[in-house]
Amino acid sequence: TPAVFTEIPSVQPYMKDSYGLHANLMLGESEDGKNYKFKNLLGYLCLNLTGDKCVKSIELTNNDGAYIAGVLYYQMSNINNAGWNTNVSSLITLDCGEGVLLSSDSAKPTAFWLTLPPQLFAEGFVITIYDDKGIAYVKSTSKPYAIDRNMIQPMKAVDVAGDTVLDIEENDGKVLFYLAERSGSVRSLSGIAKRDWLASKVMLVSSRAITFTWTGWVPLR
């Protein structure tokens, strides 16, 4: 059976209200070599975000490690079942260029499109949003999530915000965070952080991305 090799780009360009240039894949068949019938090969995840941030890039990581980008091939007899080949990755980045300013209206969120291979994200995925200051905001789900071929999967609007890290202390291999919530109160968390988070003393993160145990509330300092 003839096979067609193509590639799902691991870096996709942002485009307003659509997927980016060269991010979509289509396969055409013809009986006479002149007239072709094309079918979309991928599915479309539409992230809807609100807030006051300017988004520079968005990363989607598959929690179960299955590939979502790279070189793959399709059998002409079954376009619903692709095989992976080379340069594979379980992460896709949406490059927003100079930045996209988010809508503050929850009824009219800003849409970000990603093209993905049709598959079940059995353990969910992680979305990491980077703003124009290099600050990361992490949103995640561990629930199964299906992407179907030629279907748009819009997600509910999410407000891009996080907790401000006021201070970071390290003691005996443990990291102590002092986080200021949006309400203005302060809480203390101890746990394990990604090392690159320690580069800055003031940044925004999501507590969902930290393995932690409560150490109690602390007063404003």
VEXZA-378588 format. One record per residue (C-alpha): residue in three letters; chain; x negated, y, z negated. Coordinates in nm, 2 decimals, always signed. Each point is the difference from the previous one (the first is absolute). Layout:
% VEXZA-378588
@rest->ala | kette->A | X->X | Y->Y | Z->Z
...
END
This chain:
% VEXZA-378588
@rest->thr | kette->A | X->+0.00 | Y->+0.00 | Z->+0.00
@rest->pro | kette->A | X->-0.15 | Y->+0.34 | Z->+0.10
@rest->ala | kette->A | X->-0.10 | Y->+0.22 | Z->-0.30
@rest->val | kette->A | X->-0.04 | Y->+0.38 | Z->-0.02
@rest->phe | kette->A | X->-0.26 | Y->+0.16 | Z->-0.23
@rest->thr | kette->A | X->+0.06 | Y->+0.34 | Z->-0.14
@rest->glu | kette->A | X->-0.06 | Y->+0.20 | Z->-0.32
@rest->ile | kette->A | X->+0.19 | Y->+0.16 | Z->-0.29
@rest->pro | kette->A | X->-0.21 | Y->+0.30 | Z->-0.09
@rest->ser | kette->A | X->-0.11 | Y->+0.02 | Z->-0.36
@rest->val | kette->A | X->+0.01 | Y->+0.38 | Z->+0.02
@rest->gln | kette->A | X->+0.31 | Y->+0.15 | Z->+0.15
@rest->pro | kette->A | X->+0.06 | Y->+0.37 | Z->+0.08
@rest->tyr | kette->A | X->+0.29 | Y->+0.18 | Z->-0.16
@rest->met | kette->A | X->+0.28 | Y->+0.13 | Z->+0.23
@rest->lys | kette->A | X->+0.30 | Y->+0.19 | Z->-0.12
@rest->asp | kette->A | X->+0.31 | Y->-0.22 | Z->-0.03
@rest->ser | kette->A | X->-0.16 | Y->-0.29 | Z->+0.20
@rest->tyr | kette->A | X->-0.29 | Y->-0.24 | Z->+0.01
@rest->gly | kette->A | X->-0.34 | Y->+0.14 | Z->+0.12
@rest->leu | kette->A | X->-0.16 | Y->-0.01 | Z->+0.34
@rest->his | kette->A | X->-0.12 | Y->-0.35 | Z->+0.10
@rest->ala | kette->A | X->+0.14 | Y->-0.15 | Z->-0.33
@rest->asn | kette->A | X->+0.28 | Y->-0.20 | Z->+0.16
@rest->leu | kette->A | X->-0.04 | Y->-0.32 | Z->+0.20
@rest->met | kette->A | X->+0.23 | Y->-0.12 | Z->+0.28
@rest->leu | kette->A | X->-0.02 | Y->-0.31 | Z->+0.22
@rest->gly | kette->A | X->+0.14 | Y->-0.02 | Z->+0.35
@rest->glu | kette->A | X->+0.10 | Y->-0.30 | Z->+0.21
@rest->ser | kette->A | X->+0.08 | Y->+0.00 | Z->+0.37
@rest->glu | kette->A | X->+0.12 | Y->-0.27 | Z->+0.25
@rest->asp | kette->A | X->-0.10 | Y->+0.19 | Z->+0.31
@rest->gly | kette->A | X->-0.30 | Y->+0.21 | Z->-0.12
@rest->lys | kette->A | X->+0.19 | Y->+0.32 | Z->+0.06
@rest->asn | kette->A | X->+0.28 | Y->+0.02 | Z->-0.25
@rest->tyr | kette->A | X->-0.09 | Y->-0.05 | Z->-0.36
@rest->lys | kette->A | X->+0.21 | Y->-0.06 | Z->-0.31
@rest->phe | kette->A | X->-0.18 | Y->+0.14 | Z->-0.31
@rest->lys | kette->A | X->+0.06 | Y->-0.09 | Z->-0.36
@rest->asn | kette->A | X->-0.13 | Y->+0.17 | Z->-0.32
@rest->leu | kette->A | X->-0.23 | Y->-0.23 | Z->-0.19
@rest->leu | kette->A | X->-0.02 | Y->+0.18 | Z->-0.33
@rest->gly | kette->A | X->+0.22 | Y->+0.13 | Z->-0.28
@rest->tyr | kette->A | X->+0.02 | Y->+0.35 | Z->-0.14
@rest->leu | kette->A | X->-0.03 | Y->+0.11 | Z->-0.37
@rest->cys | kette->A | X->+0.13 | Y->+0.35 | Z->-0.06
@rest->leu | kette->A | X->-0.13 | Y->+0.15 | Z->-0.33
@rest->asn | kette->A | X->+0.21 | Y->+0.30 | Z->-0.12
@rest->leu | kette->A | X->-0.19 | Y->+0.23 | Z->-0.23
@rest->thr | kette->A | X->+0.08 | Y->+0.33 | Z->-0.18
@rest->gly | kette->A | X->-0.20 | Y->+0.23 | Z->-0.21
@rest->asp | kette->A | X->-0.22 | Y->+0.31 | Z->+0.01
@rest->lys | kette->A | X->-0.31 | Y->-0.18 | Z->+0.13
@rest->cys | kette->A | X->-0.18 | Y->+0.01 | Z->+0.34
@rest->val | kette->A | X->-0.07 | Y->-0.36 | Z->+0.10
@rest->lys | kette->A | X->-0.32 | Y->-0.08 | Z->+0.18
@rest->ser | kette->A | X->+0.02 | Y->-0.37 | Z->+0.03
@rest->ile | kette->A | X->+0.20 | Y->-0.30 | Z->-0.12
@rest->glu | kette->A | X->-0.12 | Y->-0.36 | Z->-0.06
@rest->leu | kette->A | X->+0.21 | Y->-0.31 | Z->+0.00
@rest->thr | kette->A | X->-0.15 | Y->-0.31 | Z->-0.16
@rest->asn | kette->A | X->+0.16 | Y->-0.34 | Z->+0.02
@rest->asn | kette->A | X->+0.00 | Y->-0.15 | Z->-0.36
@rest->asp | kette->A | X->-0.04 | Y->-0.36 | Z->+0.11
@rest->gly | kette->A | X->-0.30 | Y->+0.08 | Z->+0.22
@rest->ala | kette->A | X->+0.17 | Y->-0.11 | Z->+0.33
@rest->tyr | kette->A | X->-0.12 | Y->+0.18 | Z->+0.31
@rest->ile | kette->A | X->+0.19 | Y->+0.30 | Z->+0.13
@rest->ala | kette->A | X->-0.25 | Y->+0.15 | Z->+0.25
@rest->gly | kette->A | X->-0.26 | Y->-0.12 | Z->+0.24
@rest->val | kette->A | X->-0.03 | Y->-0.19 | Z->+0.33
@rest->leu | kette->A | X->+0.27 | Y->-0.26 | Z->+0.05
@rest->tyr | kette->A | X->+0.15 | Y->-0.21 | Z->+0.28
@rest->tyr | kette->A | X->+0.35 | Y->-0.09 | Z->+0.11
@rest->gln | kette->A | X->+0.12 | Y->-0.30 | Z->+0.19
@rest->met | kette->A | X->+0.22 | Y->+0.11 | Z->+0.28
@rest->ser | kette->A | X->+0.25 | Y->-0.28 | Z->-0.09
@rest->asn | kette->A | X->+0.04 | Y->+0.14 | Z->-0.36
@rest->ile | kette->A | X->-0.06 | Y->+0.36 | Z->-0.07
@rest->asn | kette->A | X->+0.13 | Y->-0.03 | Z->-0.35
@rest->asn | kette->A | X->-0.30 | Y->-0.21 | Z->-0.11
@rest->ala | kette->A | X->-0.35 | Y->+0.17 | Z->+0.04
@rest->gly | kette->A | X->-0.34 | Y->-0.14 | Z->-0.10
@rest->trp | kette->A | X->-0.28 | Y->+0.22 | Z->-0.15
@rest->asn | kette->A | X->-0.34 | Y->+0.01 | Z->+0.17
@rest->thr | kette->A | X->-0.26 | Y->+0.26 | Z->-0.11
@rest->asn | kette->A | X->-0.05 | Y->+0.33 | Z->-0.19
@rest->val | kette->A | X->+0.29 | Y->-0.09 | Z->-0.22
@rest->ser | kette->A | X->+0.11 | Y->+0.20 | Z->-0.31
@rest->ser | kette->A | X->+0.27 | Y->-0.01 | Z->-0.27
@rest->leu | kette->A | X->-0.01 | Y->+0.39 | Z->-0.01
@rest->ile | kette->A | X->+0.14 | Y->+0.26 | Z->+0.24
@rest->thr | kette->A | X->-0.07 | Y->+0.37 | Z->-0.02
@rest->leu | kette->A | X->+0.22 | Y->+0.27 | Z->+0.14
@rest->asp | kette->A | X->-0.22 | Y->+0.30 | Z->+0.09
@rest->cys | kette->A | X->+0.19 | Y->+0.33 | Z->-0.05
@rest->gly | kette->A | X->-0.27 | Y->+0.22 | Z->+0.16
@rest->glu | kette->A | X->-0.01 | Y->+0.35 | Z->-0.15
@rest->gly | kette->A | X->+0.28 | Y->-0.11 | Z->-0.24
@rest->val | kette->A | X->+0.38 | Y->-0.02 | Z->-0.02
@rest->leu | kette->A | X->+0.18 | Y->+0.22 | Z->-0.25
@rest->leu | kette->A | X->+0.28 | Y->-0.19 | Z->-0.17
@rest->ser | kette->A | X->+0.36 | Y->+0.11 | Z->-0.02
@rest->ser | kette->A | X->+0.12 | Y->+0.09 | Z->-0.35
@rest->asp | kette->A | X->+0.36 | Y->-0.09 | Z->+0.10
@rest->ser | kette->A | X->+0.08 | Y->-0.36 | Z->-0.11
@rest->ala | kette->A | X->+0.29 | Y->+0.00 | Z->+0.25
@rest->lys | kette->A | X->-0.25 | Y->+0.08 | Z->+0.29
@rest->pro | kette->A | X->-0.32 | Y->-0.19 | Z->-0.09
@rest->thr | kette->A | X->-0.31 | Y->+0.00 | Z->+0.22
@rest->ala | kette->A | X->-0.03 | Y->-0.32 | Z->+0.21
@rest->phe | kette->A | X->-0.32 | Y->-0.19 | Z->+0.05
@rest->trp | kette->A | X->+0.01 | Y->-0.29 | Z->+0.25
@rest->leu | kette->A | X->-0.23 | Y->-0.31 | Z->+0.00
@rest->thr | kette->A | X->+0.01 | Y->-0.28 | Z->+0.25
@rest->leu | kette->A | X->-0.04 | Y->-0.34 | Z->-0.15
@rest->pro | kette->A | X->+0.01 | Y->-0.36 | Z->+0.11
@rest->pro | kette->A | X->+0.33 | Y->-0.18 | Z->-0.06
@rest->gln | kette->A | X->-0.05 | Y->-0.20 | Z->-0.32
@rest->leu | kette->A | X->+0.10 | Y->-0.04 | Z->-0.36
@rest->phe | kette->A | X->-0.21 | Y->+0.20 | Z->-0.25
@rest->ala | kette->A | X->+0.05 | Y->-0.28 | Z->-0.25
@rest->glu | kette->A | X->-0.16 | Y->+0.19 | Z->-0.30
@rest->gly | kette->A | X->+0.10 | Y->+0.35 | Z->+0.12
@rest->phe | kette->A | X->-0.25 | Y->+0.27 | Z->+0.08
@rest->val | kette->A | X->-0.18 | Y->+0.31 | Z->-0.14
@rest->ile | kette->A | X->+0.03 | Y->+0.35 | Z->+0.15
@rest->thr | kette->A | X->-0.28 | Y->+0.24 | Z->-0.08
@rest->ile | kette->A | X->+0.06 | Y->+0.36 | Z->+0.10
@rest->tyr | kette->A | X->-0.29 | Y->+0.25 | Z->+0.02
@rest->asp | kette->A | X->+0.06 | Y->+0.37 | Z->+0.00
@rest->asp | kette->A | X->-0.22 | Y->+0.28 | Z->+0.14
@rest->lys | kette->A | X->-0.19 | Y->+0.02 | Z->-0.33
@rest->gly | kette->A | X->-0.10 | Y->-0.36 | Z->+0.01
@rest->ile | kette->A | X->+0.24 | Y->-0.10 | Z->-0.28
@rest->ala | kette->A | X->+0.16 | Y->-0.34 | Z->+0.03
@rest->tyr | kette->A | X->+0.36 | Y->-0.09 | Z->-0.09
@rest->val | kette->A | X->+0.08 | Y->-0.37 | Z->-0.02
@rest->lys | kette->A | X->+0.34 | Y->-0.16 | Z->+0.06
@rest->ser | kette->A | X->+0.05 | Y->-0.37 | Z->+0.00
@rest->thr | kette->A | X->+0.25 | Y->-0.29 | Z->+0.00
@rest->ser | kette->A | X->-0.06 | Y->-0.36 | Z->-0.08
@rest->lys | kette->A | X->+0.33 | Y->-0.11 | Z->+0.15
@rest->pro | kette->A | X->+0.01 | Y->-0.19 | Z->+0.33
@rest->tyr | kette->A | X->+0.06 | Y->+0.24 | Z->+0.29
@rest->ala | kette->A | X->+0.08 | Y->-0.11 | Z->+0.36
@rest->ile | kette->A | X->-0.11 | Y->+0.18 | Z->+0.32
@rest->asp | kette->A | X->+0.20 | Y->-0.12 | Z->+0.30
@rest->arg | kette->A | X->-0.10 | Y->+0.04 | Z->+0.37
@rest->asn | kette->A | X->+0.15 | Y->+0.30 | Z->+0.17
@rest->met | kette->A | X->+0.17 | Y->+0.12 | Z->-0.32
@rest->ile | kette->A | X->-0.05 | Y->+0.32 | Z->-0.20
@rest->gln | kette->A | X->-0.02 | Y->-0.05 | Z->-0.37
@rest->pro | kette->A | X->+0.06 | Y->+0.33 | Z->-0.18
@rest->met | kette->A | X->-0.10 | Y->+0.02 | Z->-0.36
@rest->lys | kette->A | X->+0.18 | Y->+0.21 | Z->-0.26
@rest->ala | kette->A | X->-0.14 | Y->+0.35 | Z->-0.06
@rest->val | kette->A | X->-0.28 | Y->+0.01 | Z->-0.25
@rest->asp | kette->A | X->-0.13 | Y->+0.31 | Z->-0.17
@rest->val | kette->A | X->-0.38 | Y->+0.03 | Z->+0.02
@rest->ala | kette->A | X->-0.12 | Y->+0.08 | Z->-0.35
@rest->gly | kette->A | X->-0.21 | Y->-0.15 | Z->-0.27
@rest->asp | kette->A | X->-0.14 | Y->+0.04 | Z->-0.34
@rest->thr | kette->A | X->-0.29 | Y->+0.24 | Z->-0.05
@rest->val | kette->A | X->-0.31 | Y->-0.15 | Z->-0.16
@rest->leu | kette->A | X->-0.11 | Y->+0.26 | Z->-0.26
@rest->asp | kette->A | X->-0.30 | Y->-0.20 | Z->-0.12
@rest->ile | kette->A | X->-0.17 | Y->-0.34 | Z->+0.04
@rest->glu | kette->A | X->-0.21 | Y->-0.17 | Z->-0.26
@rest->glu | kette->A | X->-0.19 | Y->-0.33 | Z->+0.02
@rest->asn | kette->A | X->-0.08 | Y->-0.21 | Z->-0.30
@rest->asp | kette->A | X->-0.12 | Y->-0.36 | Z->+0.00
@rest->gly | kette->A | X->+0.11 | Y->-0.06 | Z->+0.36
@rest->lys | kette->A | X->+0.35 | Y->+0.14 | Z->-0.06
@rest->val | kette->A | X->+0.13 | Y->+0.31 | Z->+0.14
@rest->leu | kette->A | X->+0.22 | Y->+0.24 | Z->-0.19
@rest->phe | kette->A | X->+0.23 | Y->+0.23 | Z->+0.20
@rest->tyr | kette->A | X->+0.18 | Y->+0.31 | Z->-0.12
@rest->leu | kette->A | X->+0.28 | Y->+0.05 | Z->+0.24
@rest->ala | kette->A | X->+0.23 | Y->+0.31 | Z->+0.02
@rest->glu | kette->A | X->+0.34 | Y->-0.09 | Z->+0.13
@rest->arg | kette->A | X->+0.20 | Y->+0.24 | Z->+0.21
@rest->ser | kette->A | X->+0.21 | Y->+0.08 | Z->-0.31
@rest->gly | kette->A | X->-0.30 | Y->+0.15 | Z->-0.17
@rest->ser | kette->A | X->-0.05 | Y->-0.27 | Z->-0.27
@rest->val | kette->A | X->-0.32 | Y->-0.20 | Z->-0.03
@rest->arg | kette->A | X->-0.04 | Y->-0.37 | Z->-0.03
@rest->ser | kette->A | X->-0.31 | Y->-0.21 | Z->-0.05
@rest->leu | kette->A | X->-0.07 | Y->-0.32 | Z->+0.20
@rest->ser | kette->A | X->-0.29 | Y->-0.24 | Z->-0.03
@rest->gly | kette->A | X->-0.08 | Y->-0.24 | Z->+0.27
@rest->ile | kette->A | X->-0.20 | Y->-0.07 | Z->+0.31
@rest->ala | kette->A | X->-0.03 | Y->+0.25 | Z->+0.29
@rest->lys | kette->A | X->-0.15 | Y->-0.01 | Z->+0.34
@rest->arg | kette->A | X->-0.35 | Y->+0.14 | Z->-0.02
@rest->asp | kette->A | X->+0.05 | Y->+0.26 | Z->+0.27
@rest->trp | kette->A | X->+0.27 | Y->+0.16 | Z->-0.22
@rest->leu | kette->A | X->-0.27 | Y->+0.09 | Z->-0.26
@rest->ala | kette->A | X->-0.17 | Y->+0.24 | Z->+0.25
@rest->ser | kette->A | X->+0.23 | Y->+0.28 | Z->-0.11
@rest->lys | kette->A | X->+0.13 | Y->+0.11 | Z->-0.34
@rest->val | kette->A | X->+0.32 | Y->+0.15 | Z->+0.14
@rest->met | kette->A | X->+0.20 | Y->-0.18 | Z->+0.26
@rest->leu | kette->A | X->+0.35 | Y->-0.15 | Z->+0.05
@rest->val | kette->A | X->+0.06 | Y->-0.37 | Z->-0.02
@rest->ser | kette->A | X->+0.29 | Y->-0.24 | Z->-0.05
@rest->ser | kette->A | X->+0.00 | Y->-0.20 | Z->-0.32
@rest->arg | kette->A | X->+0.14 | Y->-0.29 | Z->+0.21
@rest->ala | kette->A | X->-0.35 | Y->-0.04 | Z->+0.14
@rest->ile | kette->A | X->-0.16 | Y->-0.04 | Z->-0.34
@rest->thr | kette->A | X->-0.01 | Y->-0.31 | Z->-0.22
@rest->phe | kette->A | X->+0.06 | Y->+0.14 | Z->-0.34
@rest->thr | kette->A | X->+0.12 | Y->-0.04 | Z->-0.35
@rest->trp | kette->A | X->+0.17 | Y->+0.28 | Z->-0.20
@rest->thr | kette->A | X->-0.21 | Y->+0.16 | Z->-0.27
@rest->gly | kette->A | X->+0.26 | Y->+0.24 | Z->-0.11
@rest->trp | kette->A | X->+0.09 | Y->+0.37 | Z->+0.06
@rest->val | kette->A | X->-0.26 | Y->+0.26 | Z->-0.06
@rest->pro | kette->A | X->+0.06 | Y->+0.38 | Z->-0.06
@rest->leu | kette->A | X->-0.07 | Y->+0.26 | Z->+0.27
@rest->arg | kette->A | X->-0.37 | Y->+0.11 | Z->-0.02
END
